[in-house]
Structures are given as C-alpha cells and as structure tokens.
C-alpha cells in the first residue's frame, strides 16, 4: 500500500518532464519541471513557476522513510522549496496519500493522488494551494 507509484500519474519516472498548473479560480499553466528522481519510496521534483502571484522555484521531495510497502501509515520526510520536515507522517486514504508535516513552524498537509492524466498535489495549511503536474 505505501509505495509512491500508485499515487502518481501512470508513466511518472525519473526524467519525466511535467507542466505545472495551479488553481486560482481556474486551472492555469504556470510553468514546468522534471522529476529528478522517482522510485518506490522516494520522489523529487524541480520546477519553475511564473504567474502574477509567484515567480520562483517549485521544488518538492517526498520519502516514505519506513520503506514498508505493506504499511498504510508511517514516517516520512518532505520538502517544499526551502521548507522541510524529516519527522513527517504519511497516511494512505484509498487512492490518496497524505503527509502531515511541520513546515517553517506551521502545520501543513500535502496530499498526492493521480487524476486527469497527471498528479494532483494539494497543500492545506499555511501554504494552501492546488497543483497539478501533467505530461508536457
């Protein structure tokens, strides 16, 4: 259950080039990036966003540190740009995996799930944002 591939779009892998869309009122294509690594228990994405609200990097990394494919919850490490939590916790909920983290001293939940031919990443908390990564 707790491996990353089921929660990311089919075909996602190391070197996958993705467009980045964010939802403000409607979904808007705001940049692109690449998965620098993607494996059973770890993913890292480096991208660049440019819109009227934000111009800068979108760097995400996630590791299921227990490396237990049979687990439905456990320890994780996550980074969003320059904020990270090496003591985060993940929880599988059906077709989604959510990571509860403390980023920059503030609680954040980051949920990943495949849909629409890509991967949705929803941040809920201080960094609330809906992101979709899809093939270019």
N, C-alpha and C positions, 0 to 999 in steps of 0.2 A: 504493500500500500504506500509506504513512504519512500518512493523514489520520485525524482522530478519529472521524467518524461511524460507521464500521464496528464500533468497539469500545464504543459506547454504544447504549442501547436505541433501537429504532425510535421516531421521534416526539420524541426529545430535541431541544430547541432553546432558544433564549433565551426566558426566561419560563416554562419548564417547571417546574411545581410537583411536588415529589417527596416521598414519605415516606422516612424513613431507618430501615432495620433494621440491627441489628448481631447478630453471632452470638457468644453467650457459650457456652451449651450448646445452646440452640435459638435460632432467629431471633426477635428481639423488636423490635417497632416502638417506636423511642425518640425520634422527632422528625420534623421536616420541613424543607424548604428549597426553594430556587429556583435554577435556572441563570440567573445574571445575564448570562452571555454564552455562546454556543456557536456555533462556526464550524468550518471545515475544519481549522484548525490550532490552535485555542485553545478552552478551556472554563474557566468559572469558576462555582463553586457556593458558595452561602452558606446555611448551615442552623443549626439549633439542636438539640442532643441533651440529653435529660434521662433518666437512669436512676441506679441505685444506685452505678455506678462512675464516672460522669462527668456533669457538668451544665455545659454551655457550648456554644461555637460549634463547628461543623464547616464550616470554610472551606477549599475546595480550588481550586487553579487549576493548569492544565497548558497549556503551549505547546510545540508542536514548532517550534523556532526556525529549523530549516533550511527549513521550508515547502516541502518536496520531496515531492510525492505519490508519486513512484516509489521513494523510499528505504525500506529495511527497518530502518534504524538511523540514528541521528544525534543531534544536540544537542537538549536540551530545557531548559525552565525549569519548576519545580514548586514549589508552596507547599502546606503543610498547616498550617492555622491560622497561627501566627506563625513557623513554620519554613520556610525556603525554600532552594532551590539553583538558581541561574541557570546552573550548569555541569553539569547532569544529562545523562544519556544515555538515549535510548529504544531499544527493540529490539522488533520485531514478531515474534511467535511464533504463527503460524496465526491463530486468532481472538482473540488477546490482544495487548495492547501493554503492555510493562513499562518502567518508568522506574527507573533506578538513580540514587539521589541521596544526598547527604550532608546530613542534616537535623539541625541542632543538634550538629554534630560527630560524628554517628553514621550509619553506612551504613543505607540503607532502600531496599527495592524495593517499588514501588507498581505493581500490575497491574490493568488495566482490561479488562473484557470484558462483552459483552451476554449476558443469560441470564435465564430466568424472567420475561420481560416487563419487565425492568429492567436496571440496570447494576451489576455486581459490581465492587467496589474492594477488593483485598486488599493490606494493608500487611504486609510481612515485614521484621523487624529490631527495632529498639528500640521502635517503635510498633505491633507486631504486632496486627492487627485485621482482621476481615472485615466489610465494609459492603455493603449492597445499597440502591440508590436505585431506587424504583419510583413509577409514577404514582399520584397521590392520587385 
